[in-house]
Amino acid sequence: MRKIWIRVEPWDKEMVTTALECGAFGVMVPEGHAAEVRQLGKIVIMAPDGDLVPGTDVTEIRIESREDEEAILGAAQTGTVILDTSDWKIIPLENLIARGASVIFKVETSAEAKTAFQILEQGVDQIVFEPKTLVELKNFFSDLSLEGETTLLETAEIVSVTQAGMGDRVCIDTCTMMTPGQGILAGNSSKALFLVHSESLENPYVAARPFRVNAGPVHAYTRVPGGRTRYLSELEAGDPILITGADGRSFEAVTGRLKIEKRPLMLVKARAKEKEISLLVQNAETIRLTTPKGEALSVVDLKPGDTVLVALETNARHFGHSIEESILEQ
């Protein structure tokens, strides 16, 4: 999960309130205001009287040469480091990320924030931004919320659909209202995830639930922010989940709850790029995959020759992280 700190110096109550409303992870405020921040809402406070104390828990380091990297690596092992790179930004961040350092990177614009979150396809864990006005603060968060991940979706052709017996399936209720064409990526293998459509469509059987995806059994993988995967059964309330549209645009949402219930399952097999891939889903009319046109196709209507959207990757996974390793899944 991306963590955004907002520096509010000098003290500005309205700025802190807006940071809370925009979803900031933490605020940096002058001494004597931590109690006032706590009255406004629950947020991590960096201040002499806060949760993290500058000079004790937090060190701010300005990097000006390669030699400074060693000092940063050492400080990051024992506390939190706020990194100011002046005009020399990308290379030191790449070096530090590659060496496993976790730092708070100081940014001046939303464009710098986007770059920091994407460096080496991993990005920094945290950034800090110091807005000058409320409008600048709101625009900063607005720009970042519009910038989601892009997922390359491929077309897969259905090979077979068969009944598979009973199993524990997972409904993911998110804190976001999805629209037609959007859903969650899920599959039996992390290398092949199907775009399972949200329950955002009206139907004769149950009311539409645009916040829900009936994603698959407990063992299935799903894509989460940062290019990682998790088992559906691992998700809990508050965990980030990735919502993906038929156009490949993806964005982070929050898991509200899981509903795990025993239901009849069906095995869907498909072929994409000469490889057979599969997904287990509940055998019910309201569970749908997504066609290349972005339309929802009920799994009970699936037949050989139909085409659906999938996300493929060549690397294997180790604890959810993509790695170059040969693993056979069947």
C-alpha positions as CSV (number, residue, x, y, z in Angstrom):
1,M,0.0,0.0,0.0
2,R,1.3,3.5,-0.9
3,K,1.8,5.7,2.1
4,I,1.6,9.4,1.6
5,W,2.8,11.8,4.3
6,I,1.8,15.5,4.3
7,R,4.1,18.0,5.9
8,V,2.0,20.8,7.5
9,E,4.5,23.4,8.7
10,P,3.5,25.9,9.9
11,W,0.5,24.5,11.7
12,D,-2.7,24.7,9.7
13,K,-5.8,22.8,11.1
14,E,-7.7,23.0,7.8
15,M,-4.7,21.5,5.9
16,V,-4.5,18.6,8.3
17,T,-8.3,18.0,8.1
18,T,-8.1,18.0,4.3
19,A,-5.1,15.6,4.4
20,L,-7.2,13.2,6.5
21,E,-10.2,13.5,4.2
22,C,-7.9,12.8,1.1
23,G,-6.6,9.6,2.7
24,A,-3.1,10.6,3.8
25,F,-1.2,8.0,5.8
26,G,0.4,10.5,8.1
27,V,1.1,14.1,8.8
28,M,4.2,16.0,9.9
29,V,3.3,18.8,12.2
30,P,5.2,21.2,14.6
31,E,5.6,20.5,18.3
32,G,2.5,21.0,20.4
33,H,-0.1,20.0,17.9
34,A,-0.2,16.2,18.1
35,A,-3.1,16.2,20.5
36,E,-5.1,18.5,18.2
37,V,-4.5,16.2,15.3
38,R,-5.7,13.2,17.3
39,Q,-9.0,15.0,17.9
40,L,-9.5,15.4,14.2
41,G,-9.1,11.8,13.3
42,K,-6.9,8.7,13.4
43,I,-3.6,9.2,11.5
44,V,0.1,8.6,12.1
45,I,1.7,11.8,13.5
46,M,5.4,12.7,13.0
47,A,6.2,15.4,15.6
48,P,8.2,15.9,18.8
49,D,5.1,14.9,20.7
50,G,3.8,12.5,18.0
51,D,4.0,8.8,17.2
52,L,7.3,9.2,15.4
53,V,9.8,11.7,16.8
54,P,12.2,13.5,14.5
55,G,15.8,13.0,15.5
56,T,14.9,9.8,17.4
57,D,12.7,7.7,15.3
58,V,13.2,9.7,12.1
59,T,16.3,11.0,10.3
60,E,16.1,13.4,7.4
61,I,19.0,13.0,5.0
62,R,19.9,15.0,1.9
63,I,21.7,12.9,-0.6
64,E,24.2,14.7,-2.8
65,S,26.6,12.0,-3.8
66,R,26.9,8.2,-4.1
67,E,28.8,8.1,-0.8
68,D,25.7,9.3,1.0
69,E,23.9,6.0,0.1
70,E,25.8,4.1,2.7
71,A,24.7,6.5,5.5
72,I,21.1,6.2,4.3
73,L,21.3,2.4,4.3
74,G,22.7,2.3,7.8
75,A,20.1,4.8,9.1
76,A,17.2,2.8,7.4
77,Q,18.1,-0.3,9.4
78,T,17.4,1.3,12.8
79,G,14.8,3.9,12.0
80,T,12.8,5.9,9.4
81,V,14.7,7.9,6.8
82,I,13.2,10.9,4.9
83,L,15.2,11.3,1.8
84,D,15.8,14.6,0.0
85,T,17.6,14.1,-3.3
86,S,17.8,17.8,-4.5
87,D,18.1,17.7,-8.3
88,W,19.6,14.2,-8.4
89,K,16.6,12.0,-8.0
90,I,16.1,8.8,-10.0
91,I,19.6,7.1,-9.8
92,P,20.0,7.2,-6.0
93,L,16.4,6.0,-5.6
94,E,17.1,3.1,-8.0
95,N,20.3,2.2,-6.1
96,L,18.6,2.3,-2.7
97,I,15.5,0.3,-3.7
98,A,17.7,-2.3,-5.4
99,R,19.6,-2.6,-2.1
100,G,16.4,-3.0,0.0
101,A,16.3,0.3,1.7
102,S,12.9,1.6,2.8
103,V,12.7,5.4,2.8
104,I,10.2,8.2,2.7
105,F,11.0,10.1,-0.5
106,K,10.4,13.9,-0.6
107,V,8.4,15.0,-3.7
108,E,7.4,18.4,-4.9
109,T,4.8,17.4,-7.5
110,S,2.3,14.6,-8.3
111,A,4.4,13.8,-11.3
112,E,7.5,13.1,-9.1
113,A,5.2,11.0,-6.8
114,K,4.1,8.8,-9.7
115,T,7.7,8.3,-10.8
116,A,8.8,7.4,-7.3
117,F,6.0,4.8,-6.9
118,Q,7.1,3.2,-10.2
119,I,10.9,3.1,-10.1
120,L,12.3,-0.4,-10.8
121,E,8.7,-1.7,-11.1
122,Q,8.7,-1.7,-7.3
123,G,8.8,1.9,-6.2
124,V,9.3,3.5,-2.8
125,D,7.1,2.6,0.1
126,Q,6.4,6.1,1.2
127,I,6.5,9.7,0.0
128,V,6.1,13.1,1.8
129,F,4.6,16.2,0.1
130,E,4.5,19.7,1.5
131,P,1.5,21.6,-0.1
132,K,1.4,25.4,-0.1
133,T,-2.4,25.7,-0.4
134,L,-5.5,23.5,0.1
135,V,-6.1,23.5,-3.7
136,E,-2.6,22.2,-4.3
137,L,-3.1,19.4,-1.7
138,K,-6.5,18.4,-3.2
139,N,-5.1,18.4,-6.7
140,F,-2.1,16.3,-5.6
141,F,-4.4,13.5,-4.3
142,S,-6.7,13.8,-7.3
143,D,-3.8,13.4,-9.7
144,L,-2.6,10.3,-8.0
145,S,-6.0,8.7,-7.7
146,L,-6.5,9.0,-11.5
147,E,-3.1,7.3,-12.1
148,G,-3.7,3.6,-11.7
149,E,-1.8,0.6,-12.9
150,T,-2.2,-0.6,-16.4
151,T,-2.8,-4.3,-16.9
152,L,-2.1,-6.0,-20.2
153,L,-5.1,-8.1,-21.0
154,E,-5.1,-10.9,-23.6
155,T,-7.9,-12.9,-25.3
156,A,-8.4,-16.5,-24.3
157,E,-10.6,-19.0,-26.1
158,I,-12.8,-21.3,-23.9
159,V,-12.0,-25.0,-24.4
160,S,-14.3,-26.6,-21.9
161,V,-16.7,-26.0,-19.0
162,T,-17.4,-28.9,-16.6
163,Q,-18.9,-29.4,-13.1
164,A,-16.3,-29.8,-10.4
165,G,-18.1,-30.6,-7.1
166,M,-18.4,-28.6,-3.9
167,G,-15.9,-26.1,-2.6
168,D,-15.4,-23.0,-0.5
169,R,-15.8,-20.0,-2.7
170,V,-15.0,-16.4,-2.0
171,C,-17.1,-13.3,-2.6
172,I,-15.1,-10.1,-2.2
173,D,-17.1,-7.1,-1.1
174,T,-15.1,-4.0,-1.8
175,C,-15.5,-0.4,-0.6
176,T,-15.9,0.7,-4.2
177,M,-18.9,0.8,-6.6
178,M,-17.8,-0.9,-9.8
179,T,-19.2,-0.2,-13.2
180,P,-20.0,-2.7,-16.1
181,G,-16.7,-3.9,-17.6
182,Q,-14.9,-3.8,-14.3
183,G,-14.0,-6.7,-12.0
184,I,-11.2,-8.6,-10.3
185,L,-8.5,-10.8,-11.8
186,A,-8.5,-14.4,-10.4
187,G,-7.2,-17.7,-11.5
188,N,-5.9,-21.2,-10.6
189,S,-2.4,-20.0,-11.5
190,S,-0.8,-16.7,-10.9
191,K,0.5,-16.9,-14.5
192,A,-3.1,-16.7,-15.9
193,L,-5.8,-14.6,-14.2
194,F,-9.3,-14.3,-15.7
195,L,-11.2,-11.0,-15.5
196,V,-14.1,-12.0,-13.3
197,H,-16.9,-9.4,-13.8
198,S,-18.4,-7.5,-10.8
199,E,-22.0,-8.0,-9.9
200,S,-22.8,-4.5,-11.3
201,L,-25.5,-5.7,-13.6
202,E,-29.2,-6.0,-12.9
203,N,-30.6,-9.6,-13.2
204,P,-33.8,-11.5,-12.5
205,Y,-32.3,-13.4,-9.6
206,V,-30.8,-11.0,-7.2
207,A,-30.3,-7.2,-6.9
208,A,-27.2,-5.7,-8.4
209,R,-24.3,-5.4,-6.0
210,P,-21.7,-3.2,-7.8
211,F,-19.3,-3.5,-4.9
212,R,-19.0,-7.3,-5.1
213,V,-17.1,-9.9,-7.2
214,N,-17.8,-13.6,-6.7
215,A,-14.2,-14.3,-7.5
216,G,-13.6,-18.0,-7.1
217,P,-12.5,-20.6,-4.5
218,V,-10.2,-20.0,-1.5
219,H,-7.1,-21.3,-3.3
220,A,-7.3,-19.0,-6.3
221,Y,-4.9,-16.2,-6.9
222,T,-5.9,-12.5,-7.3
223,R,-3.9,-9.5,-8.3
224,V,-3.3,-6.8,-5.7
225,P,-1.6,-3.4,-6.1
226,G,2.1,-3.3,-6.7
227,G,2.1,-6.2,-9.2
228,R,1.7,-8.8,-6.5
229,T,-0.7,-11.7,-6.1
230,R,-2.4,-13.1,-3.0
231,Y,-4.7,-16.1,-2.3
232,L,-8.4,-15.1,-2.1
233,S,-8.6,-16.7,1.3
234,E,-5.7,-14.4,2.6
235,L,-7.6,-11.2,2.1
236,E,-9.1,-9.4,5.1
237,A,-11.1,-6.2,5.7
238,G,-9.0,-3.2,5.0
239,D,-6.6,-5.0,2.6
240,P,-5.9,-3.4,-0.8
241,I,-7.3,-5.1,-3.9
242,L,-6.9,-4.3,-7.5
243,I,-10.0,-3.5,-9.6
244,T,-9.4,-3.9,-13.4
245,G,-11.5,-2.8,-16.3
246,A,-11.8,-4.4,-19.7
247,D,-9.6,-1.6,-21.1
248,G,-6.8,-2.7,-18.8
249,R,-7.0,0.3,-16.5
250,S,-6.6,-0.8,-12.9
251,F,-6.9,1.0,-9.6
252,E,-6.6,0.2,-5.9
253,A,-9.7,-0.4,-3.8
254,V,-10.2,-1.5,-0.2
255,T,-11.6,-4.9,0.8
256,G,-14.7,-4.5,3.0
257,R,-15.2,-8.2,3.8
258,L,-15.0,-11.7,2.5
259,K,-18.0,-14.1,2.2
260,I,-16.7,-17.7,2.2
261,E,-19.4,-20.3,1.6
262,K,-19.7,-23.9,0.3
263,R,-21.1,-23.8,-3.2
264,P,-21.1,-26.0,-6.3
265,L,-18.1,-25.2,-8.6
266,M,-17.4,-25.5,-12.2
267,L,-14.0,-25.7,-14.0
268,V,-13.4,-23.4,-16.9
269,K,-10.5,-24.2,-19.2
270,A,-9.3,-21.9,-21.9
271,R,-6.4,-21.5,-24.3
272,A,-4.3,-18.4,-24.6
273,K,-1.0,-18.1,-26.6
274,E,-0.9,-21.9,-27.1
275,K,-1.2,-22.6,-23.3
276,E,-4.1,-24.1,-21.4
277,I,-5.2,-22.0,-18.5
278,S,-8.1,-22.5,-16.0
279,L,-10.3,-21.1,-13.4
280,L,-12.8,-22.5,-10.9
281,V,-15.9,-20.5,-10.2
282,Q,-19.2,-21.0,-8.5
283,N,-21.8,-22.7,-10.7
284,A,-24.4,-19.9,-10.8
285,E,-26.0,-17.6,-13.4
286,T,-24.8,-14.4,-11.7
287,I,-21.0,-15.3,-12.0
288,R,-19.6,-13.8,-15.1
289,L,-16.4,-13.5,-17.0
290,T,-15.6,-10.5,-19.3
291,T,-15.5,-10.6,-23.1
292,P,-13.0,-8.6,-25.2
293,K,-15.8,-6.1,-25.8
294,G,-16.1,-5.5,-22.1
295,E,-19.4,-7.4,-21.8
296,A,-20.3,-9.7,-19.0
297,L,-20.8,-13.4,-20.0
298,S,-22.4,-15.7,-17.5
299,V,-20.4,-18.8,-16.7
300,V,-23.4,-21.0,-17.2
301,D,-23.7,-19.8,-20.8
302,L,-20.0,-20.4,-21.6
303,K,-19.3,-22.7,-24.4
304,P,-16.2,-23.8,-26.4
305,G,-15.1,-21.1,-28.8
306,D,-16.2,-18.1,-26.6
307,T,-13.5,-15.6,-25.9
308,V,-12.8,-13.9,-22.6
309,L,-10.2,-11.5,-21.2
310,V,-7.2,-12.8,-19.1
311,A,-3.9,-11.4,-17.8
312,L,-0.9,-13.5,-18.5
313,E,2.7,-13.4,-17.3
314,T,5.8,-15.5,-17.9
315,N,7.4,-15.3,-14.5
316,A,6.6,-17.6,-11.5
317,R,5.6,-16.3,-8.1
318,H,7.2,-16.7,-4.7
319,F,5.1,-15.4,-1.8
320,G,3.2,-13.2,-4.3
321,H,6.3,-11.6,-5.9
322,S,7.2,-12.2,-9.5
323,I,10.4,-14.1,-9.9
324,E,12.3,-15.8,-12.8
325,E,11.9,-19.4,-11.9
326,S,10.6,-22.6,-13.5
327,I,7.5,-23.8,-11.7
328,L,5.0,-26.2,-13.2
329,E,1.4,-25.7,-12.2
330,Q,-1.4,-27.9,-13.6
